[in-house]
Amino acid sequence: MYRVKETQEYINWLEGQNLKEQAQIQSRIARIRIDGHFGTARKLDQSLAELKWKSGRRVYFSITLDKDGSIIIILLGGNKNTQSKDIRKAKALIRGLEDEKV
């Protein structure tokens, strides 16, 4: 249903999580890719949204379209305590990706 691309920032963050958390996150991303099921998610602005967990974990993403359909760009991860900083960083990553397209 969706194609998923991951930024290096997200990959680095994911590698810092323990194996159980990595499995939970990757399972959620797989459900999005296969079924289009996001679970608990919230749109933050026109181009940014977050996946939420009860533990406070957050994964920030953007959805874009190309000629082949929808792409989910997984930008970075964080938690409730660093949410404001993470949102600013995610928006900067989106701007960087948009600049690359120009």
GROMACS elastic network, one bead per residue, 0.5 to 0.9 nm:
[ bonds ]
;  ai    aj funct       b0    kb
    1    32     6  0.77718   500
    1    33     6  0.57397   500
    1    34     6  0.56207   500
    1    35     6  0.63361   500
    1    36     6  0.59572   500
    1    69     6  0.85626   500
    1    70     6  0.77769   500
    2    32     6  0.69500   500
    2    34     6  0.70206   500
    2    35     6  0.83449   500
    2    36     6  0.67542   500
    2    69     6  0.74688   500
    2    70     6  0.54718   500
    2    71     6  0.56509   500
    2    72     6  0.65910   500
    3    33     6  0.61102   500
    3    34     6  0.89323   500
    3    69     6  0.80425   500
    3    70     6  0.64734   500
    3    72     6  0.61191   500
    3    73     6  0.85542   500
    4    29     6  0.81030   500
    4    30     6  0.89838   500
    4    32     6  0.86908   500
    4    33     6  0.66630   500
    4    70     6  0.87586   500
    4    71     6  0.56577   500
    4    73     6  0.59477   500
    4    74     6  0.72041   500
    5    71     6  0.71030   500
    5    72     6  0.62041   500
    5    74     6  0.61451   500
    5    75     6  0.87114   500
    6     9     6  0.81892   500
    6    10     6  0.63299   500
    6    11     6  0.67841   500
    6    72     6  0.83290   500
    6    73     6  0.57175   500
    6    75     6  0.63806   500
    6    76     6  0.82677   500
    7    10     6  0.52887   500
    7    11     6  0.64289   500
    7    12     6  0.87438   500
    7    73     6  0.73152   500
    7    74     6  0.62610   500
    7    75     6  0.54174   500
    7    76     6  0.71368   500
    7    93     6  0.87161   500
    8    12     6  0.60681   500
    8    13     6  0.85199   500
    8    75     6  0.81710   500
    8    76     6  0.83378   500
    9    12     6  0.52209   500
    9    13     6  0.62345   500
    9    14     6  0.86436   500
    9    75     6  0.68087   500
    9    76     6  0.56436   500
    9    77     6  0.82172   500
   10    13     6  0.50639   500
   10    14     6  0.60329   500
   10    15     6  0.85789   500
   10    59     6  0.83601   500
   10    60     6  0.88437   500
   10    74     6  0.66607   500
   10    75     6  0.55809   500
   10    77     6  0.59107   500
   11    14     6  0.50805   500
   11    15     6  0.61681   500
   11    16     6  0.87514   500
   11    75     6  0.89403   500
   11    76     6  0.77124   500
   11    77     6  0.89192   500
   12    15     6  0.52827   500
   12    16     6  0.66012   500
   12    76     6  0.86277   500
   13    16     6  0.52407   500
   13    17     6  0.69397   500
   13    76     6  0.68930   500
   13    77     6  0.61848   500
   13    78     6  0.77829   500
   14    17     6  0.53771   500
   14    18     6  0.84998   500
   14    21     6  0.85258   500
   14    22     6  0.63411   500
   14    25     6  0.83229   500
   14    76     6  0.84163   500
   14    77     6  0.72775   500
   15    18     6  0.77659   500
   15    19     6  0.86685   500
   15    22     6  0.75504   500
   16    22     6  0.87793   500
   17    20     6  0.81101   500
   17    21     6  0.59846   500
   17    22     6  0.59801   500
   18    21     6  0.54175   500
   18    22     6  0.61762   500
   18    23     6  0.87401   500
   19    23     6  0.61689   500
   19    24     6  0.86867   500
   20    23     6  0.51730   500
   20    24     6  0.63343   500
   20    25     6  0.87599   500
   21    24     6  0.50543   500
   21    25     6  0.61638   500
   21    26     6  0.85093   500
   22    25     6  0.52009   500
   22    26     6  0.60069   500
   22    27     6  0.84115   500
   23    26     6  0.51536   500
   23    27     6  0.59439   500
   23    28     6  0.85761   500
   24    27     6  0.51750   500
   24    28     6  0.63318   500
   24    29     6  0.88114   500
   25    28     6  0.51843   500
   25    29     6  0.63254   500
   25    30     6  0.86613   500
   25    59     6  0.85239   500
   26    29     6  0.50471   500
   26    30     6  0.60966   500
   26    31     6  0.86958   500
   27    30     6  0.50305   500
   27    31     6  0.63342   500
   27    32     6  0.88069   500
   28    31     6  0.51585   500
   28    32     6  0.64929   500
   28    33     6  0.88052   500
   28    37     6  0.83697   500
   28    38     6  0.73446   500
   28    39     6  0.78767   500
   28    51     6  0.89995   500
   29    32     6  0.51340   500
   29    33     6  0.62715   500
   29    34     6  0.87057   500
   29    37     6  0.89751   500
   29    38     6  0.79711   500
   30    34     6  0.60213   500
   30    35     6  0.81402   500
   30    36     6  0.89944   500
   31    34     6  0.52503   500
   31    35     6  0.53940   500
   31    36     6  0.64697   500
   31    37     6  0.56959   500
   31    38     6  0.71560   500
   31    39     6  0.88051   500
   32    35     6  0.55407   500
   32    38     6  0.54051   500
   32    39     6  0.84875   500
   32    72     6  0.87915   500
   33    36     6  0.58806   500
   33    37     6  0.80302   500
   33    72     6  0.83959   500
   34    37     6  0.80072   500
   35    38     6  0.86265   500
   38    41     6  0.63453   500
   38    51     6  0.72428   500
   39    51     6  0.74594   500
   39    52     6  0.81024   500
   40    50     6  0.85856   500
   40    51     6  0.60392   500
   40    52     6  0.55128   500
   40    53     6  0.71511   500
   41    49     6  0.70357   500
   41    50     6  0.54797   500
   41    52     6  0.56192   500
   41    53     6  0.88089   500
   42    48     6  0.89248   500
   42    49     6  0.55522   500
   42    50     6  0.54038   500
   42    51     6  0.66893   500
   42    52     6  0.76316   500
   43    46     6  0.75128   500
   43    47     6  0.81917   500
   43    48     6  0.62543   500
   43    50     6  0.64786   500
   44    47     6  0.77921   500
   44    48     6  0.54412   500
   44    50     6  0.71423   500
   44    87     6  0.86329   500
   45    48     6  0.52976   500
   45    49     6  0.69014   500
   46    49     6  0.83172   500
   47    61     6  0.84134   500
   47    62     6  0.56468   500
   47    63     6  0.70164   500
   47    64     6  0.83240   500
   47    91     6  0.83863   500
   47    94     6  0.79128   500
   48    60     6  0.70064   500
   48    61     6  0.59302   500
   48    63     6  0.78079   500
   48    87     6  0.84881   500
   48    90     6  0.77041   500
   48    91     6  0.72197   500
   48    94     6  0.81863   500
   49    59     6  0.84633   500
   49    60     6  0.57778   500
   49    61     6  0.54586   500
   49    62     6  0.61831   500
   49    63     6  0.85187   500
   50    58     6  0.62327   500
   50    59     6  0.54388   500
   50    61     6  0.59945   500
   50    62     6  0.85150   500
   51    57     6  0.82298   500
   51    58     6  0.55755   500
   51    59     6  0.50755   500
   51    60     6  0.63787   500
   51    61     6  0.77924   500
   52    55     6  0.84261   500
   52    56     6  0.69211   500
   52    57     6  0.61276   500
   52    59     6  0.68940   500
   52    60     6  0.89775   500
   52    79     6  0.88812   500
   53    56     6  0.55396   500
   53    57     6  0.52842   500
   53    58     6  0.65551   500
   53    59     6  0.89626   500
   54    57     6  0.72559   500
   55    58     6  0.89669   500
   55    79     6  0.82696   500
   55    80     6  0.85824   500
   56    78     6  0.84834   500
   56    79     6  0.51964   500
   56    81     6  0.78660   500
   57    77     6  0.75105   500
   57    78     6  0.58932   500
   57    80     6  0.63113   500
   58    76     6  0.85071   500
   58    77     6  0.55883   500
   58    78     6  0.51426   500
   58    79     6  0.50781   500
   58    80     6  0.69185   500
   58    83     6  0.78191   500
   59    74     6  0.73176   500
   59    75     6  0.75235   500
   59    76     6  0.58852   500
   59    78     6  0.63710   500
   59    79     6  0.81563   500
   60    73     6  0.86461   500
   60    74     6  0.62085   500
   60    75     6  0.55241   500
   60    76     6  0.54932   500
   60    77     6  0.60450   500
   60    78     6  0.82210   500
   60    86     6  0.82114   500
   60    87     6  0.76518   500
   60    90     6  0.67582   500
   61    72     6  0.66395   500
   61    73     6  0.54283   500
   61    75     6  0.52039   500
   61    76     6  0.73573   500
   61    90     6  0.79146   500
   62    71     6  0.82435   500
   62    72     6  0.58126   500
   62    73     6  0.51907   500
   62    74     6  0.67209   500
   62    75     6  0.73548   500
   62    94     6  0.77832   500
   63    70     6  0.67636   500
   63    71     6  0.56635   500
   63    73     6  0.61927   500
   63    74     6  0.88487   500
   64    69     6  0.84062   500
   64    70     6  0.57987   500
   64    71     6  0.52816   500
   64    72     6  0.65667   500
   64    73     6  0.76386   500
   65    68     6  0.76243   500
   65    69     6  0.54419   500
   65    71     6  0.59145   500
   65    72     6  0.87978   500
   66    69     6  0.54209   500
   66    70     6  0.65562   500
   66    71     6  0.74777   500
   67    70     6  0.86206   500
   68    71     6  0.88032   500
   74    77     6  0.84344   500
   75    89     6  0.89383   500
   75    90     6  0.60842   500
   75    93     6  0.69699   500
   75    94     6  0.79285   500
   76    86     6  0.76903   500
   76    89     6  0.83832   500
   76    90     6  0.66993   500
   76    93     6  0.89434   500
   77    86     6  0.75308   500
   78    81     6  0.81780   500
   78    82     6  0.64434   500
   78    83     6  0.67959   500
   78    86     6  0.65014   500
   79    82     6  0.56277   500
   79    83     6  0.59984   500
   79    86     6  0.83352   500
   80    83     6  0.50141   500
   80    84     6  0.84549   500
   81    84     6  0.81380   500
   82    85     6  0.55839   500
   82    86     6  0.60098   500
   82    87     6  0.86426   500
   83    87     6  0.60195   500
   83    88     6  0.86536   500
   84    87     6  0.52500   500
   84    88     6  0.64310   500
   84    89     6  0.87532   500
   85    88     6  0.52489   500
   85    89     6  0.62728   500
   85    90     6  0.86635   500
   86    89     6  0.50348   500
   86    90     6  0.60350   500
   86    91     6  0.86026   500
   87    91     6  0.61782   500
   87    92     6  0.85939   500
   88    91     6  0.52215   500
   88    92     6  0.62934   500
   88    93     6  0.87379   500
   89    92     6  0.50219   500
   89    93     6  0.62277   500
   89    94     6  0.87272   500
   90    93     6  0.50067   500
   90    94     6  0.62943   500
   90    95     6  0.87326   500
   91    94     6  0.50628   500
   91    95     6  0.63152   500
   91    96     6  0.86520   500
   92    95     6  0.50799   500
   92    96     6  0.61993   500
   92    97     6  0.86654   500
   93    97     6  0.61860   500
   93    98     6  0.86143   500
   94    97     6  0.50550   500
   94    98     6  0.61661   500
   94    99     6  0.86047   500
   95    98     6  0.50420   500
   95    99     6  0.61576   500
   95   100     6  0.87006   500
   96    99     6  0.50701   500
   96   100     6  0.63496   500
   96   101     6  0.89409   500
   97   100     6  0.51168   500
   97   101     6  0.66498   500
   98   101     6  0.52557   500
   98   102     6  0.67956   500
   99   102     6  0.53613   500
